Amino acid sequence: MSFQNIYSKKNLINLIILLIPLNYIAGNLMLNLNIIILIFYVLFLFRLEVFKDKLSIIDKLIVIYFFI
């Protein structure tokens, strides 16, 4: 395995997710920081591609149901 594969974008996301149980033990602040880091990293990595999905009518109904 090369050095670049160890620190790839996908592996970094997996590492952040892997740290969630340890942060749960460390406390609420650490858990909240980990979740915030995960959200910002994914938004930075994928930018607006996450929000460009075409939703079917069933998906829209589910979103509206949980929004209400």
NULOMAR-310960 format. One record per residue (C-alpha): residue in three letters; y, x, z; residue number from 1; chain. Coordinates in steps of 0.1 Angstrom, whole numbers, plus 5000, padded with zeros to 4 digits. Example, Ala and Ser with C-alpha at 12.3 -4.5 7.8 and 13.67 -1.06 7.14 Angstrom:
BEGIN
<ALA,<4955,5123,5078>,1,A>
<SER,<4989,5137,5071>,2,A>
This chain:
BEGIN
<MET,<5000,5000,5000>,1,A>
<SER,<5033,5015,4990>,2,A>
<PHE,<5064,5016,5012>,3,A>
<GLN,<5082,4989,4992>,4,A>
<ASN,<5054,4964,4996>,5,A>
<ILE,<5055,4966,5034>,6,A>
<TYR,<5092,4957,5035>,7,A>
<SER,<5092,4931,5008>,8,A>
<LYS,<5111,4898,5011>,9,A>
<LYS,<5080,4877,5016>,10,A>
<ASN,<5066,4901,5043>,11,A>
<LEU,<5100,4900,5062>,12,A>
<ILE,<5099,4862,5063>,13,A>
<ASN,<5063,4863,5076>,14,A>
<LEU,<5073,4888,5103>,15,A>
<ILE,<5101,4865,5114>,16,A>
<ILE,<5077,4836,5116>,17,A>
<LEU,<5051,4858,5134>,18,A>
<LEU,<5077,4866,5161>,19,A>
<ILE,<5082,4829,5170>,20,A>
<PRO,<5054,4828,5197>,21,A>
<LEU,<5067,4860,5213>,22,A>
<ASN,<5103,4847,5213>,23,A>
<TYR,<5090,4815,5229>,24,A>
<ILE,<5077,4836,5258>,25,A>
<ALA,<5109,4856,5259>,26,A>
<GLY,<5130,4825,5263>,27,A>
<ASN,<5151,4798,5247>,28,A>
<LEU,<5179,4821,5235>,29,A>
<MET,<5155,4844,5217>,30,A>
<LEU,<5137,4815,5201>,31,A>
<ASN,<5170,4800,5189>,32,A>
<LEU,<5182,4833,5175>,33,A>
<ASN,<5149,4838,5157>,34,A>
<ILE,<5152,4803,5141>,35,A>
<ILE,<5188,4809,5131>,36,A>
<ILE,<5179,4843,5116>,37,A>
<LEU,<5151,4827,5097>,38,A>
<ILE,<5173,4799,5083>,39,A>
<PHE,<5201,4822,5072>,40,A>
<TYR,<5177,4848,5057>,41,A>
<VAL,<5159,4821,5036>,42,A>
<LEU,<5192,4806,5025>,43,A>
<PHE,<5206,4840,5016>,44,A>
<LEU,<5173,4849,4998>,45,A>
<PHE,<5169,4817,4978>,46,A>
<ARG,<5206,4806,4977>,47,A>
<LEU,<5209,4772,4962>,48,A>
<GLU,<5174,4772,4945>,49,A>
<VAL,<5161,4754,4976>,50,A>
<PHE,<5183,4724,4970>,51,A>
<LYS,<5177,4721,4932>,52,A>
<ASP,<5144,4703,4934>,53,A>
<LYS,<5141,4670,4916>,54,A>
<LEU,<5130,4643,4941>,55,A>
<SER,<5109,4614,4931>,56,A>
<ILE,<5116,4579,4944>,57,A>
<ILE,<5090,4582,4972>,58,A>
<ASP,<5106,4615,4984>,59,A>
<LYS,<5140,4598,4984>,60,A>
<LEU,<5127,4569,5004>,61,A>
<ILE,<5111,4592,5030>,62,A>
<VAL,<5144,4612,5033>,63,A>
<ILE,<5164,4580,5038>,64,A>
<TYR,<5139,4567,5063>,65,A>
<PHE,<5141,4598,5085>,66,A>
<PHE,<5179,4600,5080>,67,A>
<ILE,<5183,4565,5094>,68,A>
